[in-house]
Amino acid sequence: MLGIQYLKTTPTHYVMHYQRGRLKKAGTGLAFFYYSPASSITVIPIGSADVPFIFNETSSDFQPVTVQGMLSYRIHDPQLVASLLDFTVDGSVDKYASEDPQKLAQRLVNLLQTLVRGVVQHLPLREAIHASEMVASTVLDKFAGHPSLAALGMEVLSLSIQAIRPSPEMARALEAEAREELLRQADQAIYDRRNASVEQERRIKENELNTEVAVEEKKRQIRETKIAADLAVEGREQQVRQARLEGQIALEQERKRLVAARTENAHADADIQAYALEASLRPLLQLNPDLTRMLAVQSADPRRMVSMAFKDLAQNASRIGNLNISPELLETLLHEK
């Protein structure tokens, strides 16, 4: 009534109250009454705002891609923005008298698209569709220091690119190629697994053969050890037999020497006895045989006397013509009384 209105703003709005062409008050979160026929109210939102974007670009290999993301920004110099664009409200905070507030976001998107195009056009399709984070980081660095942003009094808070997508036809082609590559990798994995299984089986067989070879080698060593032990035992037994034989030979040699010594002693004893007998009989040999016979006659043995008589007869047999010896005499001589 009477043109008096009340305006209340939040701390995220910067308000500029002009009355009769002069700035009467300015600040954030103001609440005041004003006379509408003579007043002009400018409300500039200084809080953060998000603007989604999606646009088409071309990769370095001339393939179309779609870039989709979100840009967060805020107005850090509201007075500069108010001097460039019309943020005048008509009785309400969110009711602007012109379309300039919507143009601000579009200007940012246009600048963003220019920067994104400069990065994407240097990437081939395969790299571009996997370079969302790299593109966002590169564009944000360029965006933050761009002079156009400072001229608008704007500040970029964050930039995120959700996806860089190829055209549906190219996506299907890439999917088919990737699917074929995955199938080849799967086939290669199966082949590698089979090769690994064959190789593992070969290693197992080889280990078994090596084990058998080692076992046979141990058996051979055991047999050689037994043979060596048997040979050693046989050698020791041979040495024992040789020692026994040598002992027997030495014993026989000692016996031989003993027999030789005994024989020599017996010869010596016989020689001594013969010498003693010869020495004892030597005086008898020097005696006259007749005297010896006479001594024998004195022994009073009739048979000996008869034998001596027969001996004398035999010596003088050429002189005897006939000699008669009665059987009684011979029988008497033969039978000892």
C-alpha positions as a Markdown table, in Angstrom:
| # | Residue | x | y | z |
|---|---|---|---|---|
| 1 | Met | 0.0 | 0.0 | 0.0 |
| 2 | Leu | 1.2 | 3.5 | -0.9 |
| 3 | Gly | 4.1 | 1.7 | -2.7 |
| 4 | Ile | 5.9 | 0.7 | 0.5 |
| 5 | Gln | 7.3 | -2.9 | 0.3 |
| 6 | Tyr | 9.4 | -5.0 | 2.5 |
| 7 | Leu | 12.4 | -7.0 | 1.2 |
| 8 | Lys | 14.3 | -9.7 | 3.2 |
| 9 | Thr | 17.3 | -11.6 | 1.9 |
| 10 | Thr | 19.6 | -14.4 | 3.0 |
| 11 | Pro | 23.3 | -14.2 | 3.6 |
| 12 | Thr | 23.9 | -15.8 | 0.2 |
| 13 | His | 22.4 | -12.7 | -1.6 |
| 14 | Tyr | 24.2 | -9.5 | -2.1 |
| 15 | Val | 21.6 | -6.7 | -2.2 |
| 16 | Met | 22.1 | -3.2 | -3.8 |
| 17 | His | 19.3 | -0.6 | -3.1 |
| 18 | Tyr | 19.2 | 2.3 | -5.5 |
| 19 | Gln | 16.8 | 5.2 | -4.8 |
| 20 | Arg | 16.4 | 7.9 | -7.3 |
| 21 | Gly | 19.6 | 6.7 | -9.1 |
| 22 | Arg | 21.8 | 6.7 | -6.1 |
| 23 | Leu | 23.1 | 3.7 | -4.1 |
| 24 | Lys | 21.4 | 3.9 | -0.7 |
| 25 | Lys | 22.5 | 0.6 | 0.8 |
| 26 | Ala | 24.4 | -2.5 | -0.2 |
| 27 | Gly | 25.3 | -5.7 | 1.6 |
| 28 | Thr | 24.4 | -9.4 | 2.3 |
| 29 | Gly | 21.4 | -10.6 | 4.1 |
| 30 | Leu | 19.7 | -7.2 | 4.3 |
| 31 | Ala | 16.0 | -6.7 | 5.3 |
| 32 | Phe | 14.4 | -3.3 | 4.8 |
| 33 | Phe | 11.4 | -1.4 | 3.7 |
| 34 | Tyr | 11.6 | 0.6 | 0.5 |
| 35 | Tyr | 9.4 | 2.8 | -1.6 |
| 36 | Ser | 9.0 | 0.8 | -4.9 |
| 37 | Pro | 8.1 | 3.7 | -7.3 |
| 38 | Ala | 11.4 | 5.4 | -6.5 |
| 39 | Ser | 13.6 | 2.4 | -5.8 |
| 40 | Ser | 15.6 | -0.2 | -7.8 |
| 41 | Ile | 16.7 | -3.4 | -6.1 |
| 42 | Thr | 19.5 | -5.5 | -7.4 |
| 43 | Val | 19.9 | -9.0 | -5.8 |
| 44 | Ile | 23.0 | -10.9 | -6.8 |
| 45 | Pro | 23.3 | -14.5 | -5.5 |
| 46 | Ile | 26.8 | -15.0 | -4.1 |
| 47 | Gly | 26.4 | -18.6 | -3.0 |
| 48 | Ser | 27.8 | -21.5 | -4.9 |
| 49 | Ala | 25.8 | -22.7 | -7.9 |
| 50 | Asp | 25.9 | -25.8 | -10.0 |
| 51 | Val | 25.4 | -25.8 | -13.7 |
| 52 | Pro | 25.2 | -29.1 | -15.7 |
| 53 | Phe | 26.5 | -29.2 | -19.2 |
| 54 | Ile | 26.6 | -31.6 | -22.1 |
| 55 | Phe | 28.0 | -30.8 | -25.5 |
| 56 | Asn | 29.5 | -32.6 | -28.5 |
| 57 | Glu | 33.1 | -32.4 | -29.6 |
| 58 | Thr | 35.4 | -34.2 | -32.0 |
| 59 | Ser | 38.5 | -36.2 | -31.1 |
| 60 | Ser | 41.9 | -36.0 | -32.9 |
| 61 | Asp | 40.9 | -38.9 | -35.1 |
| 62 | Phe | 37.7 | -37.1 | -36.2 |
| 63 | Gln | 35.3 | -39.1 | -34.1 |
| 64 | Pro | 32.4 | -37.4 | -32.4 |
| 65 | Val | 32.3 | -37.6 | -28.6 |
| 66 | Thr | 29.8 | -36.3 | -26.0 |
| 67 | Val | 31.2 | -34.5 | -22.9 |
| 68 | Gln | 28.9 | -34.5 | -19.9 |
| 69 | Gly | 29.7 | -32.9 | -16.5 |
| 70 | Met | 29.0 | -30.4 | -13.8 |
| 71 | Leu | 30.5 | -27.0 | -13.1 |
| 72 | Ser | 30.4 | -25.3 | -9.7 |
| 73 | Tyr | 30.9 | -21.5 | -9.4 |
| 74 | Arg | 30.2 | -18.5 | -7.3 |
| 75 | Ile | 30.2 | -14.7 | -7.8 |
| 76 | His | 33.0 | -13.2 | -5.8 |
| 77 | Asp | 32.6 | -9.6 | -7.1 |
| 78 | Pro | 28.9 | -8.9 | -7.1 |
| 79 | Gln | 29.3 | -5.2 | -7.9 |
| 80 | Leu | 31.3 | -6.0 | -11.0 |
| 81 | Val | 28.6 | -8.5 | -12.1 |
| 82 | Ala | 25.9 | -5.9 | -11.4 |
| 83 | Ser | 27.7 | -3.5 | -13.7 |
| 84 | Leu | 27.7 | -6.1 | -16.5 |
| 85 | Leu | 24.4 | -7.8 | -16.2 |
| 86 | Asp | 20.9 | -6.8 | -15.0 |
| 87 | Phe | 20.1 | -8.5 | -11.7 |
| 88 | Thr | 17.2 | -6.2 | -10.8 |
| 89 | Val | 14.3 | -7.9 | -9.0 |
| 90 | Asp | 10.6 | -7.1 | -9.2 |
| 91 | Gly | 9.2 | -7.3 | -5.7 |
| 92 | Ser | 10.7 | -10.7 | -4.9 |
| 93 | Val | 14.2 | -12.0 | -4.4 |
| 94 | Asp | 14.0 | -14.7 | -7.1 |
| 95 | Lys | 11.9 | -12.7 | -9.5 |
| 96 | Tyr | 14.3 | -11.0 | -11.9 |
| 97 | Ala | 13.1 | -8.3 | -14.3 |
| 98 | Ser | 15.4 | -9.6 | -17.1 |
| 99 | Glu | 17.0 | -12.8 | -18.4 |
| 100 | Asp | 20.6 | -11.7 | -17.7 |
| 101 | Pro | 21.0 | -13.9 | -14.7 |
| 102 | Gln | 20.5 | -17.0 | -16.9 |
| 103 | Lys | 23.1 | -15.6 | -19.4 |
| 104 | Leu | 25.8 | -15.7 | -16.8 |
| 105 | Ala | 25.7 | -19.5 | -16.5 |
| 106 | Gln | 25.6 | -19.8 | -20.3 |
| 107 | Arg | 28.7 | -17.6 | -20.6 |
| 108 | Leu | 30.5 | -19.9 | -18.2 |
| 109 | Val | 29.4 | -23.0 | -20.1 |
| 110 | Asn | 30.5 | -21.5 | -23.4 |
| 111 | Leu | 33.9 | -20.7 | -22.0 |
| 112 | Leu | 34.1 | -24.2 | -20.6 |
| 113 | Gln | 33.2 | -25.7 | -23.9 |
| 114 | Thr | 36.0 | -23.8 | -25.6 |
| 115 | Leu | 38.6 | -25.0 | -23.1 |
| 116 | Val | 37.3 | -28.6 | -23.2 |
| 117 | Arg | 37.4 | -28.6 | -27.0 |
| 118 | Gly | 41.1 | -27.5 | -26.9 |
| 119 | Val | 41.9 | -30.6 | -24.8 |
| 120 | Val | 39.7 | -33.2 | -26.4 |
| 121 | Gln | 40.7 | -32.4 | -30.0 |
| 122 | His | 44.3 | -33.4 | -29.1 |
| 123 | Leu | 43.2 | -36.8 | -27.9 |
| 124 | Pro | 42.4 | -39.9 | -30.0 |
| 125 | Leu | 39.0 | -41.5 | -29.3 |
| 126 | Arg | 40.4 | -44.4 | -27.3 |
| 127 | Glu | 42.3 | -42.1 | -25.0 |
| 128 | Ala | 39.5 | -39.5 | -24.8 |
| 129 | Ile | 36.8 | -41.8 | -23.5 |
| 130 | His | 39.2 | -42.8 | -20.6 |
| 131 | Ala | 40.5 | -39.3 | -19.9 |
| 132 | Ser | 37.6 | -37.8 | -18.0 |
| 133 | Glu | 39.7 | -37.0 | -14.9 |
| 134 | Met | 42.7 | -35.7 | -16.8 |
| 135 | Val | 40.5 | -33.5 | -19.0 |
| 136 | Ala | 38.7 | -32.1 | -15.9 |
| 137 | Ser | 41.9 | -31.4 | -14.2 |
| 138 | Thr | 43.5 | -29.7 | -17.2 |
| 139 | Val | 40.4 | -27.6 | -18.0 |
| 140 | Leu | 40.0 | -26.5 | -14.4 |
| 141 | Asp | 43.6 | -25.3 | -14.2 |
| 142 | Lys | 43.0 | -23.2 | -17.4 |
| 143 | Phe | 39.6 | -22.1 | -16.3 |
| 144 | Ala | 40.8 | -20.8 | -12.9 |
| 145 | Gly | 43.3 | -18.4 | -14.4 |
| 146 | His | 41.3 | -17.4 | -17.5 |
| 147 | Pro | 41.0 | -13.6 | -17.9 |
| 148 | Ser | 37.4 | -13.8 | -19.0 |
| 149 | Leu | 36.4 | -15.3 | -15.7 |
| 150 | Ala | 38.1 | -12.5 | -13.8 |
| 151 | Ala | 36.3 | -10.0 | -16.1 |
| 152 | Leu | 33.0 | -11.4 | -15.1 |
| 153 | Gly | 33.8 | -11.3 | -11.4 |
| 154 | Met | 33.3 | -15.1 | -11.2 |
| 155 | Glu | 35.2 | -17.9 | -9.3 |
| 156 | Val | 35.2 | -21.6 | -10.4 |
| 157 | Leu | 34.9 | -23.9 | -7.4 |
| 158 | Ser | 35.0 | -27.3 | -9.1 |
| 159 | Leu | 34.6 | -29.1 | -12.3 |
| 160 | Ser | 33.7 | -32.7 | -12.8 |
| 161 | Ile | 33.3 | -34.6 | -16.0 |
| 162 | Gln | 31.1 | -37.6 | -15.6 |
| 163 | Ala | 31.7 | -39.2 | -19.0 |
| 164 | Ile | 33.1 | -38.7 | -22.4 |
| 165 | Arg | 31.1 | -41.0 | -24.7 |
| 166 | Pro | 31.5 | -41.8 | -28.3 |
| 167 | Ser | 28.7 | -42.0 | -30.8 |
| 168 | Pro | 26.4 | -45.1 | -30.5 |
| 169 | Glu | 27.8 | -46.7 | -33.7 |
| 170 | Met | 31.4 | -46.2 | -32.6 |
| 171 | Ala | 30.5 | -47.4 | -29.1 |
| 172 | Arg | 29.1 | -50.6 | -30.5 |
| 173 | Ala | 32.2 | -51.0 | -32.7 |
| 174 | Leu | 34.5 | -50.4 | -29.7 |
| 175 | Glu | 32.4 | -52.8 | -27.7 |
| 176 | Ala | 32.6 | -55.4 | -30.4 |
| 177 | Glu | 36.4 | -54.9 | -30.7 |
| 178 | Ala | 36.8 | -55.0 | -26.9 |
| 179 | Arg | 34.6 | -58.0 | -26.7 |
| 180 | Glu | 36.7 | -59.8 | -29.4 |
| 181 | Glu | 39.8 | -58.7 | -27.5 |
| 182 | Leu | 38.3 | -60.1 | -24.2 |
| 183 | Leu | 37.4 | -63.3 | -26.0 |
| 184 | Arg | 41.0 | -63.5 | -27.4 |
| 185 | Gln | 42.3 | -62.9 | -23.9 |
| 186 | Ala | 39.9 | -65.6 | -22.6 |
| 187 | Asp | 41.1 | -68.0 | -25.3 |
| 188 | Gln | 44.7 | -67.1 | -24.5 |
| 189 | Ala | 44.0 | -67.6 | -20.8 |
| 190 | Ile | 42.6 | -71.0 | -21.5 |
| 191 | Tyr | 45.6 | -71.8 | -23.7 |
| 192 | Asp | 48.0 | -70.5 | -21.1 |
| 193 | Arg | 46.1 | -72.5 | -18.4 |
| 194 | Arg | 46.3 | -75.6 | -20.5 |
| 195 | Asn | 50.0 | -75.0 | -21.2 |
| 196 | Ala | 50.5 | -74.4 | -17.5 |
| 197 | Ser | 48.7 | -77.6 | -16.8 |
| 198 | Val | 50.8 | -79.5 | -19.4 |
| 199 | Glu | 54.0 | -77.8 | -18.0 |
| 200 | Gln | 53.0 | -78.7 | -14.5 |
| 201 | Glu | 52.3 | -82.3 | -15.5 |
| 202 | Arg | 55.7 | -82.4 | -17.3 |
| 203 | Arg | 57.4 | -81.1 | -14.2 |
| 204 | Ile | 55.6 | -83.7 | -12.1 |
| 205 | Lys | 56.7 | -86.4 | -14.5 |
| 206 | Glu | 60.2 | -85.0 | -14.6 |
| 207 | Asn | 60.3 | -84.9 | -10.8 |
| 208 | Glu | 59.0 | -88.5 | -10.6 |
| 209 | Leu | 61.7 | -89.6 | -13.1 |
| 210 | Asn | 64.3 | -87.6 | -11.2 |
| 211 | Thr | 63.1 | -89.3 | -8.0 |
| 212 | Glu | 63.4 | -92.7 | -9.7 |
| 213 | Val | 66.8 | -91.9 | -11.0 |
| 214 | Ala | 67.8 | -90.7 | -7.5 |
| 215 | Val | 66.4 | -93.9 | -6.0 |
| 216 | Glu | 68.2 | -96.1 | -8.5 |
| 217 | Glu | 71.4 | -94.1 | -7.9 |
| 218 | Lys | 71.0 | -94.7 | -4.1 |
| 219 | Lys | 70.3 | -98.4 | -4.7 |
| 220 | Arg | 73.5 | -98.6 | -6.9 |
| 221 | Gln | 75.4 | -96.8 | -4.2 |
| 222 | Ile | 74.0 | -99.3 | -1.6 |
| 223 | Arg | 75.0 | -102.2 | -3.8 |
| 224 | Glu | 78.4 | -100.8 | -4.4 |
| 225 | Thr | 78.8 | -100.2 | -0.7 |
| 226 | Lys | 77.7 | -103.8 | 0.0 |
| 227 | Ile | 80.2 | -105.0 | -2.6 |
| 228 | Ala | 82.9 | -102.8 | -1.2 |
| 229 | Ala | 82.1 | -104.1 | 2.3 |
| 230 | Asp | 82.1 | -107.7 | 1.1 |
| 231 | Leu | 85.4 | -107.1 | -0.7 |
| 232 | Ala | 86.8 | -105.5 | 2.4 |
| 233 | Val | 85.6 | -108.5 | 4.5 |
| 234 | Glu | 87.0 | -110.9 | 1.9 |
| 235 | Gly | 90.2 | -109.0 | 1.9 |
| 236 | Arg | 90.4 | -109.2 | 5.7 |
| 237 | Glu | 89.6 | -112.9 | 5.6 |
| 238 | Gln | 92.2 | -113.3 | 2.9 |
| 239 | Gln | 94.7 | -111.5 | 5.1 |
| 240 | Val | 93.7 | -113.7 | 8.0 |
| 241 | Arg | 94.1 | -116.8 | 5.9 |
| 242 | Gln | 97.4 | -115.5 | 4.5 |
| 243 | Ala | 98.5 | -114.7 | 8.0 |
| 244 | Arg | 97.5 | -118.2 | 9.2 |
| 245 | Leu | 99.3 | -119.7 | 6.2 |
| 246 | Glu | 102.4 | -117.7 | 6.8 |
| 247 | Gly | 102.1 | -118.7 | 10.4 |
| 248 | Gln | 101.9 | -122.3 | 9.4 |
| 249 | Ile | 104.8 | -121.9 | 7.0 |
| 250 | Ala | 106.8 | -120.2 | 9.7 |
| 251 | Leu | 105.8 | -123.1 | 12.1 |
| 252 | Glu | 106.8 | -125.7 | 9.5 |
| 253 | Gln | 110.0 | -123.9 | 8.9 |
| 254 | Glu | 110.6 | -123.9 | 12.6 |
| 255 | Arg | 109.7 | -127.6 | 12.7 |
| 256 | Lys | 112.1 | -128.1 | 9.8 |
| 257 | Arg | 114.9 | -126.3 | 11.6 |
| 258 | Leu | 114.0 | -128.3 | 14.7 |
| 259 | Val | 114.1 | -131.6 | 12.8 |
| 260 | Ala | 117.4 | -130.5 | 11.1 |
| 261 | Ala | 118.7 | -129.6 | 14.5 |
| 262 | Arg | 117.5 | -132.9 | 16.0 |
| 263 | Thr | 119.0 | -134.8 | 13.0 |
| 264 | Glu | 122.3 | -133.0 | 13.4 |
| 265 | Asn | 122.3 | -133.7 | 17.1 |
| 266 | Ala | 121.4 | -137.3 | 16.4 |
| 267 | His | 124.3 | -137.5 | 13.9 |
| 268 | Ala | 126.5 | -135.9 | 16.4 |
| 269 | Asp | 125.4 | -138.4 | 19.1 |
| 270 | Ala | 125.8 | -141.3 | 16.6 |
| 271 | Asp | 129.3 | -140.1 | 15.7 |
| 272 | Ile | 130.1 | -139.7 | 19.4 |
| 273 | Gln | 128.8 | -143.2 | 20.1 |
| 274 | Ala | 130.6 | -144.6 | 17.1 |
| 275 | Tyr | 133.8 | -142.9 | 18.1 |
| 276 | Ala | 133.4 | -144.2 | 21.6 |
| 277 | Leu | 132.6 | -147.7 | 20.4 |
| 278 | Glu | 135.5 | -147.5 | 18.0 |
| 279 | Ala | 137.7 | -146.3 | 20.7 |
| 280 | Ser | 136.5 | -149.0 | 23.0 |
| 281 | Leu | 136.9 | -151.7 | 20.3 |
| 282 | Arg | 140.2 | -150.5 | 18.9 |
| 283 | Pro | 142.3 | -152.5 | 21.4 |
| 284 | Leu | 140.3 | -155.6 | 20.5 |
| 285 | Leu | 141.0 | -155.1 | 16.8 |
| 286 | Gln | 144.7 | -155.1 | 17.5 |
| 287 | Leu | 144.4 | -158.5 | 19.2 |
| 288 | Asn | 145.3 | -161.8 | 17.4 |
| 289 | Pro | 142.2 | -163.5 | 16.0 |
| 290 | Asp | 143.3 | -166.8 | 17.5 |
| 291 | Leu | 143.6 | -165.2 | 20.8 |
| 292 | Thr | 140.2 | -163.8 | 20.5 |
| 293 | Arg | 138.8 | -167.2 | 19.7 |
| 294 | Met | 140.6 | -168.6 | 22.7 |
| 295 | Leu | 139.0 | -165.9 | 24.8 |
| 296 | Ala | 135.7 | -166.9 | 23.3 |
| 297 | Val | 136.2 | -170.6 | 24.1 |
| 298 | Gln | 136.7 | -169.5 | 27.7 |
| 299 | Ser | 133.2 | -168.3 | 27.7 |
| 300 | Ala | 132.0 | -171.9 | 28.3 |
| 301 | Asp | 129.3 | -171.7 | 25.5 |
| 302 | Pro | 129.4 | -175.1 | 23.7 |
| 303 | Arg | 127.4 | -173.9 | 20.7 |
| 304 | Arg | 129.8 | -171.1 | 20.2 |
| 305 | Met | 132.8 | -173.4 | 20.4 |
| 306 | Val | 131.1 | -175.8 | 17.8 |
| 307 | Ser | 130.4 | -172.8 | 15.5 |
| 308 | Met | 134.0 | -171.7 | 15.7 |
| 309 | Ala | 135.1 | -175.2 | 14.8 |
| 310 | Phe | 132.8 | -175.2 | 11.8 |
| 311 | Lys | 134.3 | -171.9 | 10.8 |
| 312 | Asp | 137.8 | -173.4 | 10.9 |
| 313 | Leu | 136.6 | -176.4 | 8.9 |
| 314 | Ala | 135.2 | -174.0 | 6.3 |
| 315 | Gln | 138.4 | -172.2 | 6.0 |
| 316 | Asn | 140.3 | -175.4 | 5.4 |
| 317 | Ala | 137.6 | -177.0 | 3.3 |
| 318 | Ser | 140.0 | -177.6 | 0.5 |
| 319 | Arg | 142.0 | -179.8 | 2.7 |
| 320 | Ile | 139.1 | -181.9 | 3.9 |
| 321 | Gly | 138.1 | -184.8 | 1.9 |
| 322 | Asn | 134.9 | -186.0 | 3.6 |
| 323 | Leu | 133.1 | -184.6 | 6.6 |
| 324 | Asn | 130.1 | -186.3 | 8.2 |
| 325 | Ile | 127.9 | -184.3 | 10.5 |
| 326 | Ser | 125.2 | -186.2 | 12.3 |
| 327 | Pro | 121.7 | -184.7 | 12.4 |
| 328 | Glu | 121.7 | -185.1 | 16.1 |
| 329 | Leu | 124.6 | -182.7 | 16.4 |
| 330 | Leu | 122.8 | -180.1 | 14.2 |
| 331 | Glu | 119.6 | -180.5 | 16.1 |
| 332 | Thr | 121.5 | -180.1 | 19.4 |
| 333 | Leu | 123.1 | -176.9 | 18.1 |
| 334 | Leu | 119.8 | -175.5 | 16.8 |
| 335 | His | 117.8 | -176.0 | 19.9 |
| 336 | Glu | 118.8 | -174.0 | 22.9 |
| 337 | Lys | 118.8 | -175.7 | 26.1 |
